[in-house]
Amino acid sequence: MAKKLKNNLQLVFTVVFLFVVFSAAIPLTPISAGNTVIDNPLSYSTFEELISHILDFVTILALIIVPLIIVYAAFLYMASEGDPNKVKTAQAMIFYAIIGLILVLLSRAIISIIHGILS
């Protein structure tokens, strides 16, 4: 279980690192080629604004979904009738829901730390 968690954390940090690295390289401005102008379909002018709004959405979504997962896992725990496999499954669901919530809540701090290191 620890190895799986380590691999998942490495994946999350890799994705966050790539977002931060490429955030300065991708301008969200209109592109023009001769007479043709392709306007920015988004209402964000920088990649940082886009990522900030995505993080806001994911945070709100996590704050809604995680308590539901914990309640469902608690129901599974109570309905397990002492079956060790069901108890282990319910405990794992609660553990990973809390880890996921912590990562979502710390995502802004992680991104700003990586951005500070690379700047």
N, C-alpha and C positions, 0 to 999 in steps of 0.2 A: 504494500500500500504506500509506503514511503517513497519507493522508486517511482511509482506512478505519479504521485504528487510532485516529485522533483521534476519529472519530465513535463508535466503540465505547467509548472512554474517557469521552466526554461522556455517553453513555447510562448507563454504570455509575455515574458520579458523580451523575447526576440521580436514579437509583433510590436510591442510598445517602442522598442529601440528603433525599428524600421520606420514607424510613424514619425518619430521625432527627427530622425536623420533626413527623411525625405520631405518633412514639412516646410523647410525653407526653400527647397528646390522646385516646388510645384506652385507657381502663382495661379490664382483663380481669376485671371483677367480675360477680357475678350480677346479672341484670336482672330487676326485678319490675314487673309491670303489674297492679295490683289484687291478686287472689288467686293469679295465675300467677307462678311464679318460674322463670326460665330459668337453670340453672346453667352455669358455665363448663366446657365439655367438655375444656379443656386443663388440664394440671397446672401451668401458669405463672400467676402472679398479676399480672405486669406485661408490657408489650409488650417492654421491654428484655430480660427473661428469655427470652421467646420468640425474639427475634432472636439472642440469644447462643447458644441451643441450635441454631438453624438454622445459624449460622455454624460452630459446632463440627462439625455434620454435614457441611456443605459442605467444610470443611477436610479432614476425614478422607477424604471421597469424592475430593477433588482429589489428596490424597497417594497414593491408590490408583490413580487413573485416569491422571494425568500421566506417571508412569514407563512405563505401558503404551503410551501414545501415542508417547512418545519412542522406545521400542524398536521399535514398528511403523514409525515414520518412518525410523529407522535401517535397518531392513530394506528399506524402499522405496528408500532412498538407495543401498544396496549392490546392489539388484536393478535399478537404473536403467540400467546398462550405458552410462553416459555420456550418456544422453538429457537434454538441458538442461531440458526441461519437467518430467520426473520428478524431477530433482535439485532444481529450484526448488520443486516441490510438497513434497518431503520437508523441505527447509530451512524452508519456511513453516510446516509442521506443528510442527517442533521449536521454532521461534521463538514461535509463538502458544501452544504448550503451556507454555513457560517464562513468558511474559507472564501467562497465566492463573493459573499457580501463584503468581507474585509478587503479583498482585492479590488472590488468595484469602488469602495469608499476611499481606498488609498491610490486609485489610478491617477488622479491629478498630481498627487505628491510624487509618485514614481515618474511621471512624465516630466515634471518640473526639475527633478533631480537629474534625470538623464539629459534634459535640455541644458541645464547648468553645467554639466560635465562636458558636453560637446561644444558649448559656446565659448 
